[in-house]
Amino acid sequence: MEALQSQFVRTRGGPLKIGEDIIVQQDIIDINRGVVDITFLSESGPVLCGLALKSAKGYIVLSDGSKRRLVFIWNQPNLPERTTHEVRCPDGQLRIWNIYQVNKAELTKADYWTNNAGMVVELIGENQRKYSCSDGIGPFDKTDMVAVVHWRELS
């Protein structure tokens, strides 16, 4: 089967239907100022996986109070399975995509949107979505990393 990366290039990042699944590279949560909770439901596998959060015109507040436009949240044994972050998104959009770690020439880096990386997004409640993600290594496998994201606006 042709890699998802090639198929996404052809659709210019548009969703792909494979079997019963709709696979996307990125999701957008409509939020301006709020709190986002991420809970990993799967155990860390042989490939380290996680989620990227991005506020293109705002920021995400880290636990030390610092602010970043882009944050990587990893699903790994020595980190909490649940994290909470305040977000500010003046454009009303928080972008989310799956990430995974690769090792190349003695360099470890985060990668995304390559090979067979993709995710199935499921609305599971009010302001709550489940992300079933493939780590990009080998065939598409939406069980490589599973997380739930819940959000609420702040006044």
Sequence and secondary structure as in RCSB ss.txt:
>XXXX:A:sequence
MEALQSQFVRTRGGPLKIGEDIIVQQDIIDINRGVVDITFLSESGPVLCGLALKSAKGYIVLSDGSKRRLVFIWN
QPNLPERTTHEVRCPDGQLRIWNIYQVNKAELTKADYWTNNAGMVVELIGENQRKYSCSDGIGPFDKTDMVAVVH
WRELS
>XXXX:A:secstr
   HHHHHHHTTT  EEETTEEEBS EEEE SEEEEEEEE S   SS EEEEEE TTSEEE TTS EESEEEEEE
 TTS SEEEEEEE TTSEEEEEEEEEEEETTEEEEE SSTEEEEEEEEEETTEEEEEEEEESSS  TTSEEEEEE
EEE  
